[in-house]
C-alpha cells in the first residue's frame, strides 16, 4: 500500500528528501530516502483501521512532529 506525497525539499544527507502528506489533522512532513518515493507516493503499512472515508496507516519513519501513524483520506491511498 502506498500514500500520495509531494516532495517539498531536500534533507541534510545527500539522498534525503522532505515530503508532505495530507492527513485529517492537516499536512505532515517527514524526511525519507529519495529511493522510497515512487511516482509521488510512499510505501506505508496496510491500513490498521478504516473509518468511512479515512484509513489509519503506519509510516516508514516518524513525521517531523513525531507521529508514526496517521489518518489519511482513502482517496490518497494507492495500491501497490
Secondary structure, 3 states (H helix, E strand, C coil): CEEECEEEEECCCCCEEEEEEEECCEEEEEEEEHHHEECCEEECCCCCEEECCEEEEECCCCCCCCCCEEEEEHHHEECC
